[in-house]
Amino acid sequence: MKNDIGKQVRERIAALLTAAFGLVAALAWNGAIRAIFTRIFGTAETVVGMLTYAIVVTIIAVI
């Protein structure tokens, strides 16, 4: 019983760490993709730039 709880705790911590690193990676990609779109479209605040960025990120998230 005690071993099972320890194993579950380790599995949960591993899952949480994996999710945390995934979030960090997603934020890094967010910055990189924004920089690319800023270079292509001039500013990230234009409607075309924002829509294109949102569409590309959505496609990447679905794949």
mmCIF file as gemmi writes it, N, C-alpha and C atoms, coordinates in Angstrom:
data_model
loop_
_atom_site.group_PDB
_atom_site.id
_atom_site.type_symbol
_atom_site.label_atom_id
_atom_site.label_alt_id
_atom_site.label_comp_id
_atom_site.label_asym_id
_atom_site.label_entity_id
_atom_site.label_seq_id
_atom_site.pdbx_PDB_ins_code
_atom_site.Cartn_x
_atom_site.Cartn_y
_atom_site.Cartn_z
_atom_site.occupancy
_atom_site.B_iso_or_equiv
_atom_site.pdbx_formal_charge
_atom_site.auth_seq_id
_atom_site.auth_asym_id
_atom_site.pdbx_PDB_model_num
ATOM 1 N N . MET Axp A 1 ? 0.822 -1.197 0 1 0 ? 1 A 1
ATOM 2 C CA . MET Axp A 1 ? 0 0 0 1 0 ? 1 A 1
ATOM 3 C C . MET Axp A 1 ? 0.868 1.264 0 1 0 ? 1 A 1
ATOM 4 N N . LYS Axp A 2 ? 1.89 1.305 0.849 1 0 ? 2 A 1
ATOM 5 C CA . LYS Axp A 2 ? 2.766 2.465 0.933 1 0 ? 2 A 1
ATOM 6 C C . LYS Axp A 2 ? 3.548 2.648 -0.361 1 0 ? 2 A 1
ATOM 7 N N . ASN Axp A 3 ? 3.996 1.545 -0.964 1 0 ? 3 A 1
ATOM 8 C CA . ASN Axp A 3 ? 4.718 1.601 -2.237 1 0 ? 3 A 1
ATOM 9 C C . ASN Axp A 3 ? 3.837 2.14 -3.355 1 0 ? 3 A 1
ATOM 10 N N . ASP Axp A 4 ? 2.568 1.755 -3.343 1 0 ? 4 A 1
ATOM 11 C CA . ASP Axp A 4 ? 1.644 2.22 -4.379 1 0 ? 4 A 1
ATOM 12 C C . ASP Axp A 4 ? 1.467 3.733 -4.324 1 0 ? 4 A 1
ATOM 13 N N . ILE Axp A 5 ? 1.378 4.267 -3.124 1 0 ? 5 A 1
ATOM 14 C CA . ILE Axp A 5 ? 1.205 5.712 -2.979 1 0 ? 5 A 1
ATOM 15 C C . ILE Axp A 5 ? 2.458 6.439 -3.457 1 0 ? 5 A 1
ATOM 16 N N . GLY Axp A 6 ? 3.625 5.936 -3.09 1 0 ? 6 A 1
ATOM 17 C CA . GLY Axp A 6 ? 4.875 6.546 -3.54 1 0 ? 6 A 1
ATOM 18 C C . GLY Axp A 6 ? 5.009 6.511 -5.049 1 0 ? 6 A 1
ATOM 19 N N . LYS Axp A 7 ? 4.604 5.395 -5.64 1 0 ? 7 A 1
ATOM 20 C CA . LYS Axp A 7 ? 4.664 5.269 -7.105 1 0 ? 7 A 1
ATOM 21 C C . LYS Axp A 7 ? 3.705 6.259 -7.763 1 0 ? 7 A 1
ATOM 22 N N . GLN Axp A 8 ? 2.515 6.391 -7.204 1 0 ? 8 A 1
ATOM 23 C CA . GLN Axp A 8 ? 1.536 7.328 -7.758 1 0 ? 8 A 1
ATOM 24 C C . GLN Axp A 8 ? 2.034 8.768 -7.649 1 0 ? 8 A 1
ATOM 25 N N . VAL Axp A 9 ? 2.679 9.09 -6.533 1 0 ? 9 A 1
ATOM 26 C CA . VAL Axp A 9 ? 3.216 10.438 -6.348 1 0 ? 9 A 1
ATOM 27 C C . VAL Axp A 9 ? 4.299 10.714 -7.38 1 0 ? 9 A 1
ATOM 28 N N . ARG Axp A 10 ? 5.217 9.757 -7.581 1 0 ? 10 A 1
ATOM 29 C CA . ARG Axp A 10 ? 6.281 9.934 -8.579 1 0 ? 10 A 1
ATOM 30 C C . ARG Axp A 10 ? 5.707 10.082 -9.98 1 0 ? 10 A 1
ATOM 31 N N . GLU Axp A 11 ? 4.699 9.282 -10.31 1 0 ? 11 A 1
ATOM 32 C CA . GLU Axp A 11 ? 4.069 9.384 -11.634 1 0 ? 11 A 1
ATOM 33 C C . GLU Axp A 11 ? 3.395 10.743 -11.806 1 0 ? 11 A 1
ATOM 34 N N . ARG Axp A 12 ? 2.722 11.221 -10.772 1 0 ? 12 A 1
ATOM 35 C CA . ARG Axp A 12 ? 2.035 12.516 -10.849 1 0 ? 12 A 1
ATOM 36 C C . ARG Axp A 12 ? 3.046 13.65 -10.998 1 0 ? 12 A 1
ATOM 37 N N . ILE Axp A 13 ? 4.14 13.589 -10.249 1 0 ? 13 A 1
ATOM 38 C CA . ILE Axp A 13 ? 5.178 14.62 -10.348 1 0 ? 13 A 1
ATOM 39 C C . ILE Axp A 13 ? 5.803 14.61 -11.734 1 0 ? 13 A 1
ATOM 40 N N . ALA Axp A 14 ? 6.052 13.419 -12.28 1 0 ? 14 A 1
ATOM 41 C CA . ALA Axp A 14 ? 6.619 13.322 -13.628 1 0 ? 14 A 1
ATOM 42 C C . ALA Axp A 14 ? 5.665 13.934 -14.652 1 0 ? 14 A 1
ATOM 43 N N . ALA Axp A 15 ? 4.372 13.668 -14.504 1 0 ? 15 A 1
ATOM 44 C CA . ALA Axp A 15 ? 3.387 14.231 -15.432 1 0 ? 15 A 1
ATOM 45 C C . ALA Axp A 15 ? 3.333 15.755 -15.316 1 0 ? 15 A 1
ATOM 46 N N . LEU Axp A 16 ? 3.388 16.266 -14.096 1 0 ? 16 A 1
ATOM 47 C CA . LEU Axp A 16 ? 3.354 17.718 -13.899 1 0 ? 16 A 1
ATOM 48 C C . LEU Axp A 16 ? 4.605 18.392 -14.451 1 0 ? 16 A 1
ATOM 49 N N . LEU Axp A 17 ? 5.768 17.775 -14.251 1 0 ? 17 A 1
ATOM 50 C CA . LEU Axp A 17 ? 7.007 18.333 -14.798 1 0 ? 17 A 1
ATOM 51 C C . LEU Axp A 17 ? 6.984 18.334 -16.322 1 0 ? 17 A 1
ATOM 52 N N . THR Axp A 18 ? 6.462 17.265 -16.907 1 0 ? 18 A 1
ATOM 53 C CA . THR Axp A 18 ? 6.356 17.192 -18.362 1 0 ? 18 A 1
ATOM 54 C C . THR Axp A 18 ? 5.436 18.294 -18.887 1 0 ? 18 A 1
ATOM 55 N N . ALA Axp A 19 ? 4.31 18.497 -18.216 1 0 ? 19 A 1
ATOM 56 C CA . ALA Axp A 19 ? 3.384 19.555 -18.628 1 0 ? 19 A 1
ATOM 57 C C . ALA Axp A 19 ? 4.03 20.932 -18.482 1 0 ? 19 A 1
ATOM 58 N N . ALA Axp A 20 ? 4.785 21.133 -17.413 1 0 ? 20 A 1
ATOM 59 C CA . ALA Axp A 20 ? 5.449 22.423 -17.2 1 0 ? 20 A 1
ATOM 60 C C . ALA Axp A 20 ? 6.473 22.699 -18.298 1 0 ? 20 A 1
ATOM 61 N N . PHE Axp A 21 ? 7.276 21.696 -18.65 1 0 ? 21 A 1
ATOM 62 C CA . PHE Axp A 21 ? 8.247 21.884 -19.725 1 0 ? 21 A 1
ATOM 63 C C . PHE Axp A 21 ? 7.545 22.097 -21.064 1 0 ? 21 A 1
ATOM 64 N N . GLY Axp A 22 ? 6.409 21.447 -21.262 1 0 ? 22 A 1
ATOM 65 C CA . GLY Axp A 22 ? 5.634 21.669 -22.474 1 0 ? 22 A 1
ATOM 66 C C . GLY Axp A 22 ? 5.145 23.104 -22.565 1 0 ? 22 A 1
ATOM 67 N N . LEU Axp A 23 ? 4.714 23.659 -21.451 1 0 ? 23 A 1
ATOM 68 C CA . LEU Axp A 23 ? 4.269 25.055 -21.425 1 0 ? 23 A 1
ATOM 69 C C . LEU Axp A 23 ? 5.424 26.003 -21.735 1 0 ? 23 A 1
ATOM 70 N N . VAL Axp A 24 ? 6.582 25.743 -21.155 1 0 ? 24 A 1
ATOM 71 C CA . VAL Axp A 24 ? 7.758 26.578 -21.421 1 0 ? 24 A 1
ATOM 72 C C . VAL Axp A 24 ? 8.127 26.515 -22.902 1 0 ? 24 A 1
ATOM 73 N N . ALA Axp A 25 ? 8.084 25.311 -23.48 1 0 ? 25 A 1
ATOM 74 C CA . ALA Axp A 25 ? 8.395 25.159 -24.904 1 0 ? 25 A 1
ATOM 75 C C . ALA Axp A 25 ? 7.375 25.906 -25.76 1 0 ? 25 A 1
ATOM 76 N N . ALA Axp A 26 ? 6.104 25.816 -25.393 1 0 ? 26 A 1
ATOM 77 C CA . ALA Axp A 26 ? 5.062 26.518 -26.149 1 0 ? 26 A 1
ATOM 78 C C . ALA Axp A 26 ? 5.265 28.028 -26.095 1 0 ? 26 A 1
ATOM 79 N N . LEU Axp A 27 ? 5.631 28.543 -24.944 1 0 ? 27 A 1
ATOM 80 C CA . LEU Axp A 27 ? 5.882 29.983 -24.829 1 0 ? 27 A 1
ATOM 81 C C . LEU Axp A 27 ? 7.099 30.406 -25.642 1 0 ? 27 A 1
ATOM 82 N N . ALA Axp A 28 ? 8.107 29.551 -25.68 1 0 ? 28 A 1
ATOM 83 C CA . ALA Axp A 28 ? 9.29 29.86 -26.491 1 0 ? 28 A 1
ATOM 84 C C . ALA Axp A 28 ? 8.923 29.9 -27.97 1 0 ? 28 A 1
ATOM 85 N N . TRP Axp A 29 ? 8.14 28.92 -28.413 1 0 ? 29 A 1
ATOM 86 C CA . TRP Axp A 29 ? 7.703 28.911 -29.811 1 0 ? 29 A 1
ATOM 87 C C . TRP Axp A 29 ? 6.814 30.109 -30.102 1 0 ? 29 A 1
ATOM 88 N N . ASN Axp A 30 ? 5.985 30.501 -29.147 1 0 ? 30 A 1
ATOM 89 C CA . ASN Axp A 30 ? 5.129 31.668 -29.322 1 0 ? 30 A 1
ATOM 90 C C . ASN Axp A 30 ? 5.975 32.897 -29.628 1 0 ? 30 A 1
ATOM 91 N N . GLY Axp A 31 ? 7.024 33.094 -28.855 1 0 ? 31 A 1
ATOM 92 C CA . GLY Axp A 31 ? 7.91 34.234 -29.084 1 0 ? 31 A 1
ATOM 93 C C . GLY Axp A 31 ? 8.61 34.161 -30.428 1 0 ? 31 A 1
ATOM 94 N N . ALA Axp A 32 ? 9.061 32.97 -30.786 1 0 ? 32 A 1
ATOM 95 C CA . ALA Axp A 32 ? 9.763 32.803 -32.062 1 0 ? 32 A 1
ATOM 96 C C . ALA Axp A 32 ? 8.828 33.059 -33.244 1 0 ? 32 A 1
ATOM 97 N N . ILE Axp A 33 ? 7.64 32.514 -33.177 1 0 ? 33 A 1
ATOM 98 C CA . ILE Axp A 33 ? 6.685 32.694 -34.28 1 0 ? 33 A 1
ATOM 99 C C . ILE Axp A 33 ? 6.261 34.158 -34.379 1 0 ? 33 A 1
ATOM 100 N N . ARG Axp A 34 ? 6.062 34.813 -33.245 1 0 ? 34 A 1
ATOM 101 C CA . ARG Axp A 34 ? 5.722 36.245 -33.264 1 0 ? 34 A 1
ATOM 102 C C . ARG Axp A 34 ? 6.835 37.067 -33.909 1 0 ? 34 A 1
ATOM 103 N N . ALA Axp A 35 ? 8.075 36.737 -33.601 1 0 ? 35 A 1
ATOM 104 C CA . ALA Axp A 35 ? 9.201 37.465 -34.19 1 0 ? 35 A 1
ATOM 105 C C . ALA Axp A 35 ? 9.236 37.278 -35.703 1 0 ? 35 A 1
ATOM 106 N N . ILE Axp A 36 ? 8.963 36.068 -36.164 1 0 ? 36 A 1
ATOM 107 C CA . ILE Axp A 36 ? 8.932 35.798 -37.609 1 0 ? 36 A 1
ATOM 108 C C . ILE Axp A 36 ? 7.816 36.609 -38.269 1 0 ? 36 A 1
ATOM 109 N N . PHE Axp A 37 ? 6.627 36.601 -37.67 1 0 ? 37 A 1
ATOM 110 C CA . PHE Axp A 37 ? 5.516 37.345 -38.254 1 0 ? 37 A 1
ATOM 111 C C . PHE Axp A 37 ? 5.765 38.85 -38.206 1 0 ? 37 A 1
ATOM 112 N N . THR Axp A 38 ? 6.414 39.33 -37.163 1 0 ? 38 A 1
ATOM 113 C CA . THR Axp A 38 ? 6.74 40.752 -37.094 1 0 ? 38 A 1
ATOM 114 C C . THR Axp A 38 ? 7.694 41.123 -38.217 1 0 ? 38 A 1
ATOM 115 N N . ARG Axp A 39 ? 8.645 40.255 -38.484 1 0 ? 39 A 1
ATOM 116 C CA . ARG Axp A 39 ? 9.594 40.524 -39.572 1 0 ? 39 A 1
ATOM 117 C C . ARG Axp A 39 ? 8.884 40.502 -40.931 1 0 ? 39 A 1
ATOM 118 N N . ILE Axp A 40 ? 7.939 39.585 -41.118 1 0 ? 40 A 1
ATOM 119 C CA . ILE Axp A 40 ? 7.247 39.457 -42.408 1 0 ? 40 A 1
ATOM 120 C C . ILE Axp A 40 ? 6.211 40.566 -42.596 1 0 ? 40 A 1
ATOM 121 N N . PHE Axp A 41 ? 5.364 40.789 -41.583 1 0 ? 41 A 1
ATOM 122 C CA . PHE Axp A 41 ? 4.243 41.716 -41.726 1 0 ? 41 A 1
ATOM 123 C C . PHE Axp A 41 ? 4.521 43.104 -41.159 1 0 ? 41 A 1
ATOM 124 N N . GLY Axp A 42 ? 5.692 43.332 -40.615 1 0 ? 42 A 1
ATOM 125 C CA . GLY Axp A 42 ? 6.014 44.643 -40.069 1 0 ? 42 A 1
ATOM 126 C C . GLY Axp A 42 ? 5.732 44.73 -38.584 1 0 ? 42 A 1
ATOM 127 N N . THR Axp A 43 ? 4.466 44.623 -38.198 1 0 ? 43 A 1
ATOM 128 C CA . THR Axp A 43 ? 4.117 44.629 -36.78 1 0 ? 43 A 1
ATOM 129 C C . THR Axp A 43 ? 3.141 43.498 -36.507 1 0 ? 43 A 1
ATOM 130 N N . ALA Axp A 44 ? 3.149 43.023 -35.288 1 0 ? 44 A 1
ATOM 131 C CA . ALA Axp A 44 ? 2.231 41.944 -34.915 1 0 ? 44 A 1
ATOM 132 C C . ALA Axp A 44 ? 0.831 42.478 -34.639 1 0 ? 44 A 1
ATOM 133 N N . GLU Axp A 45 ? 0.678 43.807 -34.582 1 0 ? 45 A 1
ATOM 134 C CA . GLU Axp A 45 ? -0.604 44.395 -34.237 1 0 ? 45 A 1
ATOM 135 C C . GLU Axp A 45 ? -1.54 44.584 -35.43 1 0 ? 45 A 1
ATOM 136 N N . THR Axp A 46 ? -1.066 44.377 -36.649 1 0 ? 46 A 1
ATOM 137 C CA . THR Axp A 46 ? -1.958 44.52 -37.794 1 0 ? 46 A 1
ATOM 138 C C . THR Axp A 46 ? -2.958 43.375 -37.802 1 0 ? 46 A 1
ATOM 139 N N . VAL Axp A 47 ? -4.134 43.639 -38.324 1 0 ? 47 A 1
ATOM 140 C CA . VAL Axp A 47 ? -5.186 42.628 -38.347 1 0 ? 47 A 1
ATOM 141 C C . VAL Axp A 47 ? -4.751 41.419 -39.168 1 0 ? 47 A 1
ATOM 142 N N . VAL Axp A 48 ? -4.152 41.655 -40.311 1 0 ? 48 A 1
ATOM 143 C CA . VAL Axp A 48 ? -3.699 40.547 -41.157 1 0 ? 48 A 1
ATOM 144 C C . VAL Axp A 48 ? -2.648 39.725 -40.42 1 0 ? 48 A 1
ATOM 145 N N . GLY Axp A 49 ? -1.722 40.396 -39.771 1 0 ? 49 A 1
ATOM 146 C CA . GLY Axp A 49 ? -0.684 39.692 -39.025 1 0 ? 49 A 1
ATOM 147 C C . GLY Axp A 49 ? -1.253 38.877 -37.883 1 0 ? 49 A 1
ATOM 148 N N . MET Axp A 50 ? -2.195 39.453 -37.144 1 0 ? 50 A 1
ATOM 149 C CA . MET Axp A 50 ? -2.801 38.751 -36.017 1 0 ? 50 A 1
ATOM 150 C C . MET Axp A 50 ? -3.611 37.549 -36.481 1 0 ? 50 A 1
ATOM 151 N N . LEU Axp A 51 ? -4.39 37.718 -37.545 1 0 ? 51 A 1
ATOM 152 C CA . LEU Axp A 51 ? -5.188 36.606 -38.057 1 0 ? 51 A 1
ATOM 153 C C . LEU Axp A 51 ? -4.306 35.488 -38.603 1 0 ? 51 A 1
ATOM 154 N N . THR Axp A 52 ? -3.29 35.861 -39.351 1 0 ? 52 A 1
ATOM 155 C CA . THR Axp A 52 ? -2.387 34.858 -39.903 1 0 ? 52 A 1
ATOM 156 C C . THR Axp A 52 ? -1.684 34.111 -38.783 1 0 ? 52 A 1
ATOM 157 N N . TYR Axp A 53 ? -1.225 34.834 -37.791 1 0 ? 53 A 1
ATOM 158 C CA . TYR Axp A 53 ? -0.559 34.222 -36.643 1 0 ? 53 A 1
ATOM 159 C C . TYR Axp A 53 ? -1.504 33.25 -35.933 1 0 ? 53 A 1
ATOM 160 N N . ALA Axp A 54 ? -2.734 33.668 -35.689 1 0 ? 54 A 1
ATOM 161 C CA . ALA Axp A 54 ? -3.707 32.82 -35.006 1 0 ? 54 A 1
ATOM 162 C C . ALA Axp A 54 ? -4.009 31.562 -35.81 1 0 ? 54 A 1
ATOM 163 N N . ILE Axp A 55 ? -4.132 31.698 -37.114 1 0 ? 55 A 1
ATOM 164 C CA . ILE Axp A 55 ? -4.417 30.541 -37.966 1 0 ? 55 A 1
ATOM 165 C C . ILE Axp A 55 ? -3.253 29.563 -37.953 1 0 ? 55 A 1
ATOM 166 N N . VAL Axp A 56 ? -2.044 30.071 -38.093 1 0 ? 56 A 1
ATOM 167 C CA . VAL Axp A 56 ? -0.868 29.195 -38.106 1 0 ? 56 A 1
ATOM 168 C C . VAL Axp A 56 ? -0.718 28.475 -36.771 1 0 ? 56 A 1
ATOM 169 N N . VAL Axp A 57 ? -0.873 29.19 -35.667 1 0 ? 57 A 1
ATOM 170 C CA . VAL Axp A 57 ? -0.74 28.566 -34.349 1 0 ? 57 A 1
ATOM 171 C C . VAL Axp A 57 ? -1.834 27.522 -34.136 1 0 ? 57 A 1
ATOM 172 N N . THR Axp A 58 ? -3.038 27.8 -34.591 1 0 ? 58 A 1
ATOM 173 C CA . THR Axp A 58 ? -4.128 26.834 -34.474 1 0 ? 58 A 1
ATOM 174 C C . THR Axp A 58 ? -3.832 25.577 -35.271 1 0 ? 58 A 1
ATOM 175 N N . ILE Axp A 59 ? -3.334 25.736 -36.483 1 0 ? 59 A 1
ATOM 176 C CA . ILE Axp A 59 ? -2.989 24.574 -37.313 1 0 ? 59 A 1
ATOM 177 C C . ILE Axp A 59 ? -1.903 23.747 -36.634 1 0 ? 59 A 1
ATOM 178 N N . ILE Axp A 60 ? -0.886 24.407 -36.104 1 0 ? 60 A 1
ATOM 179 C CA . ILE Axp A 60 ? 0.192 23.686 -35.417 1 0 ? 60 A 1
ATOM 180 C C . ILE Axp A 60 ? -0.353 22.954 -34.191 1 0 ? 60 A 1
ATOM 181 N N . ALA Axp A 61 ? -1.253 23.579 -33.446 1 0 ? 61 A 1
ATOM 182 C CA . ALA Axp A 61 ? -1.816 22.956 -32.249 1 0 ? 61 A 1
ATOM 183 C C . ALA Axp A 61 ? -2.662 21.735 -32.594 1 0 ? 61 A 1
ATOM 184 N N . VAL Axp A 62 ? -3.364 21.78 -33.711 1 0 ? 62 A 1
ATOM 185 C CA . VAL Axp A 62 ? -4.216 20.661 -34.113 1 0 ? 62 A 1
ATOM 186 C C . VAL Axp A 62 ? -3.384 19.483 -34.591 1 0 ? 62 A 1
ATOM 187 N N . ILE Axp A 63 ? -2.289 19.79 -35.288 1 0 ? 63 A 1
ATOM 188 C CA . ILE Axp A 63 ? -1.427 18.718 -35.795 1 0 ? 63 A 1
ATOM 189 C C . ILE Axp A 63 ? -0.718 18.11 -34.622 1 0 ? 63 A 1
